[in-house]
Amino acid sequence: MSADTKAPLEHVNDALAQLKEIRHYAKNNVETLTSQWLLFDGELKKLKQADAIETLMARQSELHDALNEQITTLEELVLALQPPPEET
């Protein structure tokens, strides 16, 4: 099915799948950045680079939180777009 013929529910499901994948990688990035931060915290402070890394960590965390919020919103939209059950 081409992008032009997809129903709104299919578009939302596609976007939701992509956001979940992005969230997965964002979480891994936060974990990696945090572990590196813990290893180099003392040296970075001595080199006056700690503030820049802390800012990056905060921004990455904010991105992860925003992704979670948007995923929740799209999951609710998926439920709203579901066709009503057929009456028998």
Residue, then its C-alpha position, 0 to 999 in steps of 0.5 A: m500500500s502506498a503512502d497516498t492510500k494509507a488510512p489515518l490509523e496506518h499513518v499513526n501506527d507507522a509514526l508510533a513505531q518510528l517514535k518507539e525506535i527513536r525512544h529506544y536509541a535515545k534511552n541507549n544514548v542517555e545510558t551511554l552518556t551517563s556511564q561516560w560522564l561517571l568515568f570522566d566527571g573528575e577530569l572534565k571538571k578539572l578541564k572546565q568541561a563538565d557544564a557542557i556535558e551536563t547540559l547535553m545530558a539534560r537535553q537528551s533526557e528532555l528528548h526522551d521524556a518528550l518522546n514518551e509523552q508523544i508516544t502516549t498521545l499517539e497510542e491514545l489516538v490509535l485507540a480513538l481511530q480504531p473502527p467500532p466493533e461490528e454489531t451482530 
